[in-house]
Amino acid sequence: MNIQVGDALFEPLSGNIGEVSQILDHPDGKLVRIRWSVEGHLSHDTEHFYSKLVKSVKKGQIKYTPKT
């Protein structure tokens, strides 16, 4: 799996829908910036390490849809 800018994410537990907005280099690894949105609420950004995000997708905690 190769997460890229523009890919869609869905977190079933909270109902958040996210889009990968940036992938940044960091001394400890790649950082992925995600813009999350929930209907009726303001959007918010979070940053996650690339490796932890991939683990969450593989465990099924976050649903991943590549950009087409």
C-alpha positions as CSV (number, residue, x, y, z in Angstrom):
1,M,0.0,0.0,0.0
2,N,1.3,3.4,-0.9
3,I,-0.6,6.4,0.7
4,Q,-0.5,9.5,-1.5
5,V,-1.8,13.1,-1.5
6,G,-5.5,13.1,-2.4
7,D,-6.3,9.6,-1.0
8,A,-9.6,9.3,1.0
9,L,-9.8,7.9,4.5
10,F,-12.8,7.0,6.7
11,E,-12.7,6.4,10.4
12,P,-15.8,4.3,11.3
13,L,-15.6,4.8,15.0
14,S,-16.1,8.6,14.8
15,G,-17.6,8.9,11.3
16,N,-14.8,11.3,10.2
17,I,-14.1,11.4,6.5
18,G,-10.6,12.5,5.6
19,E,-8.3,13.4,2.7
20,V,-4.5,13.2,2.7
21,S,-3.5,16.9,2.1
22,Q,0.3,16.7,2.6
23,I,3.1,14.2,3.1
24,L,6.1,15.8,4.9
25,D,9.6,14.6,5.6
26,H,10.5,14.6,9.3
27,P,13.7,13.4,11.0
28,D,11.7,10.6,12.7
29,G,9.9,9.5,9.4
30,K,7.3,10.8,7.1
31,L,4.4,12.8,8.5
32,V,1.0,12.6,6.8
33,R,-1.4,15.6,7.2
34,I,-5.0,14.7,7.0
35,R,-8.0,17.1,6.7
36,W,-11.0,15.5,8.5
37,S,-14.6,16.6,8.1
38,V,-17.8,15.5,9.8
39,E,-21.2,16.7,8.6
40,G,-22.3,19.8,10.5
41,H,-18.9,20.5,12.0
42,L,-15.8,22.5,11.0
43,S,-13.0,20.6,9.3
44,H,-9.8,19.9,11.3
45,D,-6.3,18.8,10.4
46,T,-4.3,16.1,12.1
47,E,-0.8,14.8,11.6
48,H,0.2,11.1,11.8
49,F,3.4,9.2,11.2
50,Y,3.1,7.4,7.8
51,S,4.0,4.0,9.4
52,K,1.3,4.3,12.1
53,L,-1.3,5.3,9.6
54,V,-0.5,2.2,7.4
55,K,-0.8,0.0,10.5
56,S,-4.2,1.5,11.4
57,V,-5.4,0.8,7.8
58,K,-4.1,-2.8,7.9
59,K,-5.8,-3.4,11.3
60,G,-9.1,-2.0,9.8
61,Q,-9.3,1.0,12.2
62,I,-9.3,3.3,9.2
63,K,-10.8,2.6,5.8
64,Y,-8.5,3.6,2.8
65,T,-9.6,4.5,-0.7
66,P,-6.8,5.5,-3.2
67,K,-7.3,8.5,-5.4
68,T,-8.5,7.5,-8.9
